Amino acid sequence: MPMQFATGLSLQRLPDTAAGLPRAALLRDGRQNGCIIDGTLLEAALRWPDGWTLLIASADCPFEESLHLSLLDAHDHIVDCAGIGMAYASGWLRDLNLSPPDSVRFGFLGDGEWSVRRLHERGWRMPLFSEPAGVWRRFGWRRWFVIGRHESGDIGTD
């Protein structure tokens, strides 16, 4: 069974950090579970049959919007995360489509399309060189999901 839209999840905005980063507590059926993610507005939540969940949250900053992707394991622990955005660029999540069994595609920042594909084993990625422009992640050699950027008309793979 492929991933599906998750229900019963919401975010509760937390006070901004000293650096002004927007963060939120994940609520499952209205109760906090200890998971804190980047972003404040839950745009989409996708769940796999094994209990893993991909949260897509925006920062709720209208003139410099960004998306925050958080992959949670079955116990709501963050196993991988990334951000998409650029300085002084505004955008909004649009045309979100599931691509079974493990990918999602959506529009954000311009005319192209983004894709996120979950890996079922941590894959090796070259820091700084494996990500499309506009993606940022904490330094690391292994990832649980791959982000792709496809220009309009491009049917390339992730």
KAUR-V694573 format. One record per pair of residues at least 6 apart in sequence whose C-alpha atoms are under 7 Angstrom apart, sorted by the first residue. I is the first residue (numbers start at 1). GAP is how many residues later the second one is. Records with the same first field share a line. If there is no record, write none. Layout:
I->GAP / GAP
This chain:
1->48
2->46 / 98 / 99 / 100
3->43 / 44 / 45 / 46 / 97 / 98 / 99
4->42 / 43 / 44
5->40 / 41 / 42
6->39 / 40 / 41
8->20 / 21
9->18 / 19 / 20
10->16 / 17 / 18 / 32
11->13 / 14 / 15 / 16 / 29 / 30 / 31
12->12 / 13 / 14
13->10 / 11 / 12 / 27
14->9 / 10 / 11
16->6 / 7
22->16 / 17 / 18 / 37
23->13 / 14 / 15 / 16 / 17
24->12 / 13 / 14 / 15 / 16
25->7 / 10 / 11 / 12
26->6 / 7 / 9 / 10
27->6
35->41 / 42
37->33
38->30
39->18 / 19 / 20 / 29
40->17 / 18 / 19 / 20
41->16 / 17 / 18 / 19
42->14 / 15 / 16
43->13 / 14 / 15
44->11 / 12 / 13
45->8 / 9 / 10 / 11
46->7 / 8 / 9
47->6 / 7
50->24
51->22 / 23
52->20 / 21 / 22
53->18 / 19 / 20
54->15 / 16 / 17 / 18
55->14 / 15 / 16
56->11 / 12 / 13 / 14
57->10 / 11 / 12
58->7 / 8 / 9 / 10
59->6 / 7 / 8
62->28
63->25 / 26 / 27
64->23 / 24 / 25 / 26
65->20 / 24 / 25 / 26
66->17 / 18 / 19
67->16 / 17 / 18
68->14 / 15 / 16
69->12 / 13 / 14
70->8 / 10 / 11 / 12
71->7 / 8 / 9 / 10
72->6 / 7
73->6
80->63 / 64
81->56
82->53 / 54 / 55
83->52 / 53 / 54
84->50 / 51 / 52
85->49 / 50
86->48
90->19
91->17 / 18
92->16
93->13 / 14 / 15
94->12 / 13 / 14
95->11 / 12
96->9 / 10
97->7 / 8 / 9
98->6 / 7
99->6
102->15 / 16
103->12 / 13 / 14 / 15
104->11 / 12 / 13
105->8 / 9 / 10 / 11
106->7 / 8 / 9
107->6 / 7
111->41
112->38 / 39 / 40
113->36 / 37 / 38 / 39
114->34 / 35 / 36
115->32 / 33 / 34
116->29 / 30 / 31 / 32
117->28 / 29 / 30
118->26 / 27 / 28
119->25 / 26
121->23
122->20 / 21 / 22
123->19 / 20 / 21
124->17 / 18 / 19
125->16 / 17 / 18
126->15
127->12 / 13 / 14
131->16
132->16 / 17
146->12
147->11
148->10
150->6
